[in-house]
Amino acid sequence: MGLAVKRIYEPPAPDDGQRVLVDRIWPRGVRKEDAALTVWLKDIAPSNALRKWFGHESARWAEFQRRYRDELDRNSEAVAELRALLREGKVTLLYGAHDEAHNNAVALASYLREIN
C-alpha cells in the first residue's frame, strides 16, 4: 500500500500521489490553492471531543489511538472513501499538528495498514 504522512506545511512533491487532508479544522496560514489537495476528508478526523481531550499531549497518545480507532470503526463511510483512494495509488495523509509523531494522521495511517 502506498501510504505516506506529511505536514501540510511542507511543499507538495511529485511523489505525494493523492494529497488528503485528514484534519477537521483547516490549518492556519495555509492557502487552499497552495495545498494541492485531492480531497479534504474532515469526516475521517477525530471528533471534536476527542481532539480537544487529546490536546497533542504525548502522555495520552496510547489512549488517543485506542479511542480514535473506535471512532474509525464506527465511521465506515469515511474509511471506505479513503480506502478507495488507496486502491488507485499512493496517498499522502496531510495534517497540521506540530508534533510529527503524535497526531491523527499517524494514528490513521497505522489503522489503515492494519485493516488492509
C-alpha positions as CSV (number, residue, x, y, z in Angstrom):
1,M,0.0,0.0,0.0
2,G,1.4,3.4,-1.0
3,L,0.7,5.5,2.1
4,A,2.7,8.4,3.5
5,V,2.1,11.0,6.2
6,K,3.3,14.6,5.8
7,R,2.7,18.0,7.4
8,I,0.6,20.2,5.2
9,Y,3.2,23.0,5.7
10,E,5.7,21.0,3.6
11,P,5.5,21.8,-0.1
12,P,3.8,19.4,-2.4
13,A,6.0,16.9,-4.1
14,P,5.6,14.9,-7.3
15,D,5.7,11.6,-5.4
16,D,2.9,12.6,-2.9
17,G,0.3,10.9,-5.0
18,Q,-3.2,11.9,-3.9
19,R,-2.9,14.5,-1.1
20,V,-5.6,14.1,1.5
21,L,-6.1,16.5,4.4
22,V,-7.3,14.5,7.4
23,D,-7.8,17.3,9.9
24,R,-11.2,18.6,11.0
25,I,-10.1,22.2,11.1
26,W,-8.3,23.9,8.2
27,P,-4.6,24.5,9.1
28,R,-3.7,28.1,9.9
29,G,-1.7,30.0,7.4
30,V,-2.2,27.6,4.5
31,R,-4.0,28.9,1.4
32,K,-6.3,26.4,-0.2
33,E,-4.8,26.9,-3.6
34,D,-1.3,26.2,-2.3
35,A,-2.3,23.0,-0.5
36,A,-2.6,21.0,-3.8
37,L,-5.3,18.8,-2.2
38,T,-7.0,15.9,-3.9
39,V,-9.7,16.0,-1.1
40,W,-10.2,17.2,2.4
41,L,-11.7,14.4,4.4
42,K,-13.0,16.2,7.5
43,D,-15.2,13.3,8.5
44,I,-12.3,10.9,9.0
45,A,-10.7,13.2,11.5
46,P,-11.1,12.6,15.3
47,S,-14.3,14.0,16.8
48,N,-14.0,17.5,18.3
49,A,-14.4,16.0,21.8
50,L,-11.5,13.5,21.2
51,R,-9.3,16.1,19.5
52,K,-9.8,18.5,22.5
53,W,-9.3,15.8,25.1
54,F,-6.0,14.7,23.4
55,G,-4.6,18.2,23.1
56,H,-1.5,16.7,21.5
57,E,-0.2,15.5,24.9
58,S,2.1,12.6,24.2
59,A,1.2,11.0,27.5
60,R,-2.3,10.5,26.2
61,W,-1.1,9.0,22.9
62,A,-1.9,5.4,23.5
63,E,-5.4,6.1,24.8
64,F,-6.0,8.6,21.9
65,Q,-5.1,5.9,19.4
66,R,-7.5,3.5,21.0
67,R,-10.3,6.0,21.1
68,Y,-9.7,7.2,17.6
69,R,-9.7,3.6,16.3
70,D,-13.1,3.1,18.0
71,E,-14.3,6.2,16.1
72,L,-12.9,4.9,12.8
73,D,-14.5,1.5,13.3
74,R,-17.9,3.3,13.6
75,N,-17.1,5.6,10.6
76,S,-17.2,3.1,7.8
77,E,-18.2,5.5,5.1
78,A,-15.2,7.9,5.5
79,V,-12.8,4.9,5.9
80,A,-14.2,3.3,2.7
81,E,-13.7,6.6,0.8
82,L,-10.0,6.7,1.9
83,R,-9.5,3.0,1.1
84,A,-10.9,3.6,-2.4
85,L,-8.3,6.3,-2.9
86,L,-5.6,3.9,-1.7
87,R,-6.7,1.4,-4.3
88,E,-6.0,4.0,-7.0
89,G,-2.4,4.5,-6.0
90,K,-0.2,6.4,-3.5
91,V,-1.9,8.6,-0.9
92,T,-0.3,11.1,1.4
93,L,-2.2,11.9,4.5
94,L,-1.7,15.6,5.5
95,Y,-2.0,17.1,8.9
96,G,-1.3,20.5,10.5
97,A,-0.1,19.5,14.0
98,H,3.4,20.4,15.1
99,D,4.1,17.0,16.7
100,E,5.2,14.7,13.8
101,A,5.0,11.5,15.9
102,H,1.7,12.0,17.9
103,N,-1.1,13.2,15.6
104,N,-4.2,11.9,14.0
105,A,-2.6,11.3,10.6
106,V,0.0,8.9,12.1
107,A,-2.8,7.1,14.0
108,L,-4.9,6.9,10.9
109,A,-2.0,5.5,8.8
110,S,-1.4,2.8,11.4
111,Y,-5.1,1.9,11.4
112,L,-5.2,1.7,7.6
113,R,-2.1,-0.5,7.5
114,E,-3.7,-2.9,10.0
115,I,-7.1,-3.2,8.2
116,N,-5.6,-3.7,4.7
